[in-house]
Structure formats: structure tokens, C-alpha cells
Amino acid sequence: MSEQQPQQKPEQQPGRRALLRAATAGGAAVLTGTAAQPAAAASASASGSASASVSVSPSSSSSSRLRVYVLVVDGCNPTEFASVSQPRLAALRAQGTLYPAARSLPIMETVPNHVMMMSGVRPDRSGVPANAIYDRGERVVRTLDRPTDLRASTLLERLPQRGFVTASVPSKDYLVGIFGTRATHRWVPPAYLPVTGHVPDATTVPALVDIVDRHDPDLVFCNLGDIDRVGHSDPTGPRLPFPALRTADLTATDTLIGGFTDHLAATGKWASSVLVVLADHGMDFSVPTNLISVKQQALASRPDLQASVTIAQNGGADSITWTGPAGRRRQGLAEVARLVAAHPGVLSVKLPSQLRLGPEAGDLVAYARPGWRFSDPQVTSNPIPGNHGHPVTEPIPFLITGGHPGLRRGATSSAPVRTVDVAPTVAALFGLSAPRGGWDGTARLDAFTRTPRAASATW
Ligand SMILES: [Zn+2]
């Protein structure tokens, strides 16, 4: 783990203005809005009513501006998204376009997919292929959480160059790290929960509201980490079709998102808002016996190979780097690939170039089969049941919605949307051109009935 910290001062913490108050009751967060917040919508969300709907306020003088909010519901599976557990997102789904064919991109981990969302380029151009890599220069396995790890430009600093205001509200420490000082306004959590390295959504969403109220950014990029973190650790996950703790958290996060949209309505911003609500990857659950240890199982019969590779474990995927004698590299890697692929829990072994991952991903990338997980360098290294990074966790929810009159309502698109499409889509709304070398994603403008005017913040 890097010790480098972003070079910014934390935003003032939420609470001073007491715009939203989050409390926990029965394991679910309850959000209380201001007196101006639509009462019907708030009570419907608190009761879990499937008929809850988002209120749209009349246009105000500030509503002529376009505002884009990218909300990442970290680790949410598409089957969970806007389900009966998420009535507020179900209401938002009726007001926008859902993309059932949406996918995360390799490696299906948090940091690379957030980077793709904001940069619009794949990891072989951004330098960020996974959460954890083997750093050949420093000769350590570490998290990609330094601002210098991200080589590509992102919307967070490109839009301000055109006069727009951006903000980042990340709930996880490594996202704070990798995006550094790029956004105009940045919220840095006051403290992270031990082990998970994140802050609860009940803290993050009030921070989101606070930064919107104080700065009214044109683009806000927010990560909500609870569903992912609960999914990783839920012991009922491998045994129940709808894990108990995770289901409760799906509803809690849904309520918080509903409270945020209520607040946009109450403050006159809803009618000019576009929300992109998506996940960075899905979640797969494994029982304790479905472990893959490259070091201690696949290479158990070959101590020479064990000593010649270094593993960066990413749950559903392992990044394998040859660190043995250079003269044996080619043959050694071929033997490693054969032995790893023979493990019953391994789906495939790929070259990083096949996945557009670049040299940072090591020499080989091994994928787990559904219901399996990697545990390296030791069989005890990864005890958590919920994991991602492997192809079964590619499907993600992806919804473009909001109150803006240019949005298509109640639509479903079969377009093959990817996380890397977020940046070109948002850029098109603001009239921002592609970066040098072009986008690797596609602007998904079928969610709109009007074509945005280029180079303008108003439509
Ligand atoms: Zn994630």
C-alpha cells in the first residue's frame, strides 16, 4: 500500500449545514431531508414503497445549466440494481435509459474501472490495469493509489480547463489517492473504516450533498462503497441467492440516493440534472473450499517456479510477474501458464496485451471460474467470500437518468455499454473533445432525445 497522500486539503466535512442527517435503524440507513425536501418522496423511500417516485421541481434560474452526477454503486450486480430492494433506483430507472448489456472491463476491479470512467481510455493507455500490481521498479506488490500512477487525462481536470467546475467524492482510500488533485473540489473522508478502507454511504452521501450545495459543480464523480464492502464480507453470500446483509445494504444505499435526488429537486437542480448511475464491477461469491493459490497449489510441485514469480492478487484475477532468472523467463512463464490453467478453479490464463492491460499488469493474468477466488501468495491470504475481477463479474448496472428534459424516459437500450463509455458520454454533453489518441469508449447519446450543443454548458 502506498504511503503517498494526495496533495490537497480536505473539504470541510459535512454536518455544518445539516442538510441531510443519516442514522441507522434496524441495519438500514434512514435519511432525513430538510423541510423543503418533498415529503411524499422521502416517506415513500423510508418505507421502502415500490411506488416511490422522484419529484421534479419547477425550473429555477439555476436550472438552465446542465449538471452531471456520476454515481458509482460499487460492486452492485445488475440483478440487484433497481430491484424490489431498491425502489428509488427503480423510480429513476423509469425516468431514464437502462443498458442491460453493460459490462465492466478487465481487470474487473475498482480502481481501473473508475479510471476508465473518467479518462475514457483502456488500461494500456492509462497505466492502471488493476487494484494491485507488482511494481517492477520498486520490486513490491502495491496498490495503484498514487496520482502519478494515472498517466491519462481525465474529465476531472479537463473540464475545468474549459471553465467548468468538477468535484470528486470518493468513499475509498485508493480512489482518493489515484485521482489526487484533479477535480476542482475534492472531498477527502475524515477517516476510513479499519479493514475495508472505505467510509459508509451514510457519510459519503451527505458529503456529496454538501459539495453540491457549496460549489454547484458541473460534474460530480461519486463512489458509494457500502454494497461492495458488505458483499465482500457477507458470510451468507455463498449460500443464499440474495445474501442477507447485502440485501439490507442495497436498500440503505437506495434510500440515500433517493434522498440525494430529493435534495436536487428541493434546491432547483433536478430539472437540469443528468445522473449516470452504474457499478464498476459485479460481485461473485465463493465457498471457503473454492480457493486457488497459484503459489501453494498450482505451482506446488515446482519450487523453482514458485520462487520465480510474484503474484498481485485481485480476488477473481491474479496478476503474475516473472521475477526469476531472465534467461529462464520465456520457458518458465510457459510452464507457469500451463500449470495454472490446469487448476480446476482457473477459467483461463491470458497475456495482458490480450486484455489491453499494458505492462503494469505483469506477464500473465489468470481468471477464476464463477464461484472461485484466488488466494495468493498463501491459501490464507484471501478469506473473504465475495470477490470480483473475473469475467463472471463483468455484468454491471448502467442507467442514464435524471430530471433534464432532454433525457429519454423509460427506455431500454441494447447498446454494448462499458465503463469506459462514461467519459465520452459526459464529454459530449459538455462539448469536450476527445483526448489525444481518441476515446476508447463510445458516447452513449441514445439516452437523450436532444443532441447536446457542443462547447456549451447550457442546452
Ligand atoms: Zn469496486
Residues whose N, C-alpha, C, O or C-beta is under 5 A from the ligand:
A	BS01	ZN	D74 G75 E109 T110 D228 D280
